[in-house]
Each structure stands twice: as structure tokens, then as C-alpha cells.
Amino acid sequence: MKTSLFLFPGQGSQTVGMGKDFYEKSEEAKEIFRQADDLLGFSLSKLCFDGPEEELKLTSNTQPALLTVSYLAYRLLGRQPALAAGHSLGEYSALVAAGSLSFEQALKLVANRGKYMMEAVPPGLGTMAAIMGLDYGKIEEVLKEVSSGLVQVANWNSDEQIVIAGEKRAVEEAMEKLRAPRAVLLQVSGPFHTKLMSPAAEKLKADLDLITIKDPAFPVISNYTGKIMTTAAEVKESLTKQIVNPVLWYPSMMTAGQQGIEVAVEFGPGRVLTGLLKRISRRWPKPPALYNIDDLASLEKVRQAESGG
């Protein structure tokens, strides 16, 4: 088997209908959805399959929904990678795949994480914006000049795409000052991955203190450091700190690029992470083959590629 990197998406990749093909054709997928419905006390499966989209987009629903669909896609493939990484919420999916967290633990954690994040900042006070075409150093420099409130880098997605977040007026001031080739306000419910999420981080740390985290069965890259984690202590630190710190996705993928990765597979809806990696991996010694698994047909394609068929 080729040296593989498994990728798990975060909020924004959700779509009505996700997981339905798996559910209709796989008993194992049915069982995972049943487990999720029972643990959460509502029909997550119905929300994933039928929406409504506005309800699925709520942070407290999106997080357990994406975790469930990504995890079951991973389970159905039935292979372990050389390395894994997940974007924000996706870090939980990667850690479930690695056996560091159980599916039950992670589902409860992310359902709470979603609620805590929604409660941390009153609606309308915070926002996020994607900045294209400026480098990280330049953005950091300009953000220090913003005087109307708190604004920080929230996601370093690639060398061309960086997301900033904070108080709405401060984000707007930053956009004016940055004069980026392209800048877009995002439709999100809060300023995620900033210090404004501190109340959520404190509650999440209390939840993490109550559970046993295991060493991952394979290495997982931390959003918080952009480096490889191999111990339970590193996992706990990353999950506690990533909620108030930027997602270092670009450094994470550059770390992966040093590991001889030949194949990268994204589990769940959308192609956000393989899309980013297509651009980032131009800086790798050799770009990997890219795949997505969001239904049984795409799962079969990955299996055939693995067997050389």
C-alpha cells in the first residue's frame, strides 16, 4: 500500500444529503448513524439526509454531523494511513480514526464544542473573513495596527488563503487596511479560533479533563502546532488550545510533505482539503495522488487505486 495521508474536513464542508448513499447501502453505516442518533437524542441521520440546510448549518449540529459522516467513510475503507490531519473540527475525526478518542467520546465533545462556540460570543458581534493573495507575515503586521477591537488570524489555509476573525468592526477595519486582491466576509456564526472563544475553551477543557485520551495508533498532525502528535498529552493540549488559536493548516500540510506521502484521501463531503492540498503540494518534493470519499462509488475508486486496478 502506498504511503497515505488521510484528511478530515471541518465546518463549511457540510451538505444536505451527506452520508445517505452509505446509509442506504451499508449496514455498518446504518449502525454508526443509529449510534449517533441515540447518543445525541435526536435524528442526526434525518438532518444529514433531508436538512433543512439552515438547521444543518448550525455549529452545534454541523460538528457532530461531519464527524459522523467522515468517521463512517473512514471505517468503510478499512485501512490505516501513515499519517492523518483534520481541519478544526476535523481534528476530532482524525483522532477517532486513530483510536485516540472513541466515537462516543468525540461525538459528545463536538456536540458540546459546537454549543460552547455558539454561546461564547453574542450573535452578530463577531465574524470571519477570507483574505486571498497576501502572505501570513504581511497580514499579521497589518492586524497589529487595527484599533477598533480584537482581530486575529484564524486559519492559515495555504500560502494564498488566510482567514481572519474577531469583532465585526475590527475585521472590517482590517479588510480596509489590508487592501487584499480579494477579501470575502464568511457566513459564520462566530469568530472561531480567536481569544474571543476563551469561554468555550474553558468549558471544553473541563470536558476533556473527564475523559481518558489514548496515544493515537498512527501519527496525527496538530492544528495548534502544525507538527506531528504521537502522545495523549499532545492530543489533549491541541484540542484545548486549537479553539482559541489559528488552525495552522498550511504548516501542517508542509509537515506532511516531509513524510513521503504518495496518496491523500479526504473523508466526507466536499473537496476543500484536497483542493487546498493540490495547491500546497506544488511545494512538496512530489505531489500526491488526491482522492475523496463521500459515497460508495468514490470509496470503490480508492480501493481500486490501492490495488492497482
C-alpha positions in Angstrom: 0.0 0.0 0.0 1.3 3.5 -0.9 2.2 5.9 1.9 -1.0 7.7 2.6 -2.3 10.8 4.3 -6.0 10.8 5.5 -7.7 14.2 5.7 -10.9 15.0 7.6 -12.8 18.2 6.8 -14.2 20.9 9.1 -17.2 23.2 9.2 -18.2 24.6 5.8 -18.0 21.2 4.0 -21.4 20.0 5.2 -24.2 19.5 2.7 -27.7 18.2 2.8 -27.8 14.5 1.7 -24.3 13.7 3.0 -23.9 10.1 4.2 -27.2 9.0 2.6 -25.6 6.7 0.0 -23.6 5.0 2.7 -26.7 4.6 4.9 -28.8 3.1 2.1 -26.2 0.6 1.0 -24.2 -0.3 4.1 -25.3 -2.0 7.4 -22.2 -0.7 9.1 -23.0 2.9 8.1 -26.6 2.4 9.4 -25.3 1.2 12.7 -23.0 4.2 13.1 -25.8 6.6 12.3 -28.1 4.7 14.8 -25.4 5.1 17.4 -25.1 8.8 16.7 -28.9 9.3 16.8 -29.1 7.5 20.2 -26.1 9.4 21.8 -27.4 12.8 20.7 -31.0 12.2 21.5 -32.3 13.4 18.1 -32.2 12.2 14.5 -28.9 13.3 13.2 -29.3 11.0 10.2 -32.6 12.7 9.2 -30.8 16.1 9.5 -27.9 14.9 7.3 -30.1 13.4 4.7 -33.1 15.9 4.5 -32.0 19.1 6.2 -33.2 21.7 6.4 -29.9 23.3 5.4 -30.3 26.2 7.9 -30.5 23.7 10.7 -27.6 21.6 9.5 -25.5 24.8 9.2 -25.9 25.5 13.0 -22.5 24.9 14.6 -23.9 22.6 17.2 -25.4 20.4 14.5 -22.7 20.7 11.8 -19.9 19.4 14.1 -21.5 16.0 15.1 -22.9 15.6 11.6 -19.5 16.0 9.8 -17.7 13.9 12.5 -20.2 11.0 11.9 -20.1 11.1 8.1 -16.2 11.4 8.0 -15.8 8.6 10.5 -18.1 6.2 8.8 -16.4 6.8 5.4 -13.1 6.0 7.1 -14.5 2.9 8.7 -15.9 1.6 5.4 -12.5 2.0 3.7 -11.0 -0.1 6.5 -7.4 1.0 6.1 -4.9 2.9 8.4 -2.8 5.7 6.9 0.8 6.6 7.6 -0.4 10.0 8.8 -3.7 11.9 9.3 -4.9 15.5 9.8 -8.2 17.2 10.3 -9.2 20.9 9.8 -10.5 22.3 13.1 -13.5 20.1 13.9 -11.9 17.5 11.6 -9.0 17.0 14.1 -11.6 15.1 16.2 -12.5 12.9 13.3 -8.8 12.2 12.7 -8.3 11.3 16.4 -11.3 8.9 16.4 -9.8 7.2 13.3 -6.5 6.9 15.2 -8.2 5.5 18.3 -7.1 8.4 20.5 -10.8 9.2 21.2 -13.7 6.8 20.9 -16.6 7.7 18.5 -18.9 8.1 21.5 -16.4 10.5 23.3 -15.8 12.6 20.3 -19.5 12.9 19.3 -20.3 14.2 22.8 -17.3 16.5 22.8 -18.1 18.1 19.4 -21.8 18.5 20.2 -20.8 20.4 23.3 -17.9 22.2 21.5 -20.4 23.5 18.9 -22.8 24.8 21.6 -19.9 26.4 23.6 -18.6 28.1 20.5 -22.1 29.5 19.7 -22.6 30.7 23.2 -19.1 32.3 23.6 -19.9 35.5 21.6 -23.4 37.1 21.1 -24.8 36.7 17.6 -23.6 39.4 15.2 -20.7 40.6 17.4 -18.0 38.5 15.7 -17.2 37.5 12.1 -14.6 35.9 9.9 -13.2 36.9 6.5 -11.1 35.1 3.9 -8.1 37.0 2.6 -6.6 35.9 -0.7 -3.3 36.9 -2.2 -1.4 38.2 0.8 1.2 36.4 2.8 1.0 35.5 6.5 3.7 37.9 7.7 2.1 40.9 5.9 -1.4 40.1 7.4 0.0 39.7 10.9 1.7 43.1 10.6 -1.4 44.9 9.5 -3.6 43.2 12.2 -1.4 44.8 14.9 -2.5 48.3 13.5 -6.2 47.6 13.9 -7.6 49.8 16.7 -11.3 49.1 16.7 -11.3 45.8 18.5 -9.8 42.3 18.5 -8.9 40.6 15.2 -6.6 37.6 14.7 -5.5 35.1 12.0 -7.9 32.2 12.5 -7.0 29.8 9.7 -3.7 29.7 7.7 -5.1 27.6 5.0 -2.5 28.0 2.3 0.2 30.4 1.2 -2.6 32.2 -0.8 -5.6 31.9 1.6 -5.7 33.1 5.2 -8.9 33.6 7.3 -9.0 36.4 9.9 -11.6 36.6 12.7 -12.6 38.7 15.6 -15.0 41.5 16.5 -17.0 42.6 13.4 -15.9 46.2 13.3 -12.2 45.1 13.8 -12.5 42.6 10.9 -14.0 45.2 8.7 -11.2 47.7 9.6 -8.6 45.0 8.9 -10.1 44.3 5.5 -9.9 48.0 4.6 -6.3 48.2 5.8 -5.1 45.0 4.1 -6.3 46.0 0.6 -6.0 42.4 -0.4 -6.5 41.3 -4.1 -9.6 39.5 -2.8 -11.4 39.5 0.6 -14.7 37.9 1.5 -16.7 38.1 4.7 -17.8 34.5 5.6 -21.3 33.4 6.6 -20.4 32.0 10.0 -22.0 32.2 13.4 -18.9 33.4 15.3 -15.2 34.5 15.4 -13.8 30.9 15.7 -10.1 30.3 16.6 -9.7 33.6 18.4 -9.3 34.7 22.0 -13.0 35.5 21.9 -13.6 31.8 22.2 -11.9 31.6 25.6 -15.2 30.8 27.5 -15.7 27.9 25.1 -12.1 26.7 25.6 -12.5 26.7 29.4 -15.7 24.6 29.2 -14.1 22.2 26.6 -11.1 21.7 28.8 -13.4 20.7 31.7 -15.0 18.1 29.4 -11.6 16.8 28.2 -10.4 16.5 31.9 -13.2 14.0 32.5 -12.2 11.5 29.7 -9.3 9.2 29.0 -7.5 10.1 25.8 -5.2 7.4 24.3 -2.0 7.7 22.3 -3.0 7.7 18.6 -2.4 4.4 16.7 -0.9 6.4 13.9 0.6 10.0 13.9 -1.9 12.9 13.6 -0.8 16.5 12.8 -1.9 19.1 15.3 -3.9 22.2 14.2 -2.3 24.1 17.1 1.4 23.4 16.3 1.3 22.2 12.7 3.5 19.3 13.9 3.0 15.6 14.4 1.4 14.3 17.6 2.1 10.8 18.9 1.0 11.0 22.6 -2.3 11.5 24.5 -0.8 14.6 26.3 -0.1 16.3 22.9 -3.6 15.4 21.8 -5.2 17.0 24.9 -3.2 20.1 24.5 -4.0 20.5 20.9 -7.8 20.0 21.4 -7.8 22.5 24.3 -5.8 25.2 22.5 -7.0 24.9 18.9 -10.3 26.6 19.7 -8.6 29.9 20.7 -5.6 29.7 18.3 -5.3 29.7 14.5 -5.6 26.5 12.5 -2.1 26.1 11.1 -3.2 24.1 8.0 -0.5 25.3 5.6 2.3 24.4 8.1 0.5 21.1 8.8 0.5 20.2 5.1 4.1 21.2 4.7 4.9 18.9 7.6 3.0 16.1 5.8 5.1 16.9 2.7 8.2 15.8 4.5 6.8 12.3 5.2 7.0 10.8 1.7 3.2 10.9 1.2 2.1 9.4 -2.2 -1.7 9.4 -1.7 -4.0 11.8 0.1 -7.7 10.8 0.8 -10.3 13.3 2.1 -13.2 11.6 4.0 -16.7 13.1 3.9 -18.4 15.8 1.8 -16.7 18.4 -0.3 -13.2 18.7 -1.7 -12.0 21.6 0.4 -8.9 19.9 1.8 -7.8 18.1 -1.3 -8.4 21.4 -3.2 -6.0 23.2 -0.8 -3.5 20.3 -0.9 -3.5 20.4 -4.7 -2.0 23.9 -4.5 0.2 23.4 -1.4 1.7 20.2 -2.6 3.4 22.0 -5.5 5.9 22.8 -2.8 6.4 19.2 -1.9 9.2 17.1 -3.4 6.5 15.2 -5.3 2.7 16.0 -5.3 0.5 13.1 -4.1 -2.5 11.5 -5.9 -5.7 13.0 -4.5 -8.9 11.2 -3.7 -12.2 12.0 -1.9 -14.6 9.5 -0.3 -18.2 10.8 0.0 -20.2 7.8 -1.3 -19.7 4.1 -2.2 -18.6 4.8 -5.8 -15.8 7.1 -4.6 -14.9 4.5 -1.9 -14.6 1.8 -4.6 -12.3 4.1 -6.7 -9.9 4.4 -3.8 -9.9 0.7 -3.3 -9.2 0.0 -6.9 -6.4 2.6 -6.9 -4.8 0.9 -3.9 -4.9 -2.5 -5.6 -3.5 -1.0 -8.9 -6.8 -1.9 -10.6 
